[in-house]
Amino acid sequence: MMLSRAILYLRRKKSRSFLLLILILIMCNMVLTGSVLKKSADSQMQIIRQNLGSSFLVSADTKNESLYEERTDKEYSYKAFVGETVTPETIEKVKSINGVVDYVIDEENLVWTNLKLRPGLYADSSESAYTTLEQIENFRQTTLAISCREGELNANFRIGAFSISEGKNIEEDDREVAIISEYVAKNNHLSVGDTIKLETRRGIFEPCDDPTELLGIPVEVKIIGIFSINFEQESSVYTPESEYADNFIFIDANCGLQLKRNISGEQAKEQYGKVTFLVDNPENLINIMEEVDEVLSDSNLVLEQDDLSYGNTIRPLKNISLFATVQLICGVLGCAFILYLVLTLWVKGRSREIGVLLSIGEKRQNIIVQFILECLIVSSISIGITLVSSSVVTQNICNMAEKISEPRTSEETYSIEFGYGETMPTISKVSSTDVKLEYTNSALDMLMLIITIYVICSISVFLASLRILKMSPKLLLQTL
């Protein structure tokens, strides 16, 4: 009986029914697209968190002048760093802290190679009172060999500045291997499987009579991968060959230790100027660093946060997630409030109908159920339309979010900074990459939509009807 009356009313009041349909349809789409957007953005953030994560640095305090000693070697003097460095024991202490999941060791080694490098500062340099032709020729062929424990964990690969285009990256168990840039590979006709030789020459590190003098044993490495550089490094007459990313050579940690021994002798220990530690959740970074600070309180090592790249990469996704959250709140609370106001007016306009029903003995709760059924019927039609059109609507909303979140073409994606006294430039991500949202309308999303809309409509009808239904039949029949 109540269902029949509900259907009859909806047929009779087509304009009201259509308006209600549009209102609930808007609410359905706001709730569905909001939840899908938020889920997609949060999912992508989780992927970035796992791949890029967040990190902190433990490094030697090389900027502290008090940690240097004056030394003399043959005909020249220099300052030697005598402060504490990061040792395997230090790494184990930090790794034992809950939340620290991995660590990255990257060390730069200046090496001489006979490869054709991207021309830099020394390409057009000429002999002077301070520099001989032999020294200049040495520096023309000098570049950075970056020893790493795992190539994929290197900061430049983690932030997407570099990516493997051929072969594979260096893994922890690899020995006597290297990866080179596409530039070096192309200009030297090299490919995966070829070998190259890296030498340590005295003239690279100190003034001497014979700059080409070989120190230690040359390191011969097999190319296992070729990397592409995902940004354009501008040319400068002040940039030496060793500071062009095109000229970087990544080698395994074992080869890096051998290069270190070429300079320091067999007594060279496993100690590092800087180690990067990765955490499982960037939100816990500060707490983890506080624990690390306590563990390292007796040392003069420096602890620094290193989450700039993660923050910049994840920023547009956080904005999308925030927008989706606001959309959900507006979709649920805003539309629910409007629905309540509209239903209140309509129920008030049905006072005479309610009075007649109460006069013939109809129970108040049955009238409320009838009104709820009317709203649920319209809601079911709205939900049906939403589900049918959901893939198209969701795709357009996600495409729009991706478009809005695109980085401006005027923004640099990466910046390169050259620190005083450092051999390797620091590459940082300064703008976000394109956002790619992967979205699906799962059965759970549909179920949550149906439950949400039904609950909102039922509560709105109940609240809108409550005040009117408390009135006496006589008073309701007098209301026109």
Secondary structure, DSSP 4 states (H G I P E B T S, - for coil): -HHHHHHHHHHH-HHHHHHHHHHHHHHHHHHHHHHHHHHHHHHHHHHHHHHT-EEEEEE--TT-GGGEEEEEETTEEEEEE-S--B-HHHHHHHHTSTTEEEEEEEEEEEEE--S-PPP-TTTT----SS--HHHHHHHHTEEEEEEES-GGGSHHHHTTSEEEEEE----TT--SEEEEEHHHHHHTT--TT-EEEEEEEHHHHS--S-TT-EEEEEEEEEEEEEEEESS-PPP-TT--GGG-GGG-EEEEHHHHHHHHHHHH-TT--S-BSEEEEEES-GGGHHHHHHHHHHHTTTS--EEEEE-HHHHHHHHHHHHHHHHHHHHHHIIIIIHHHHHHHHHHHHHHHTHHHHHHHHHTT--HHHHHHHHHHHHHHHHHHHHHHHHHHHHHHHHHHHHHHHHHTSPPTTS-SEEEE--TT-SSPEEEE-SPPPP-------HHHHHHHHHHHHHHHHHHHHHHHHHHHTS-HHHHHT--
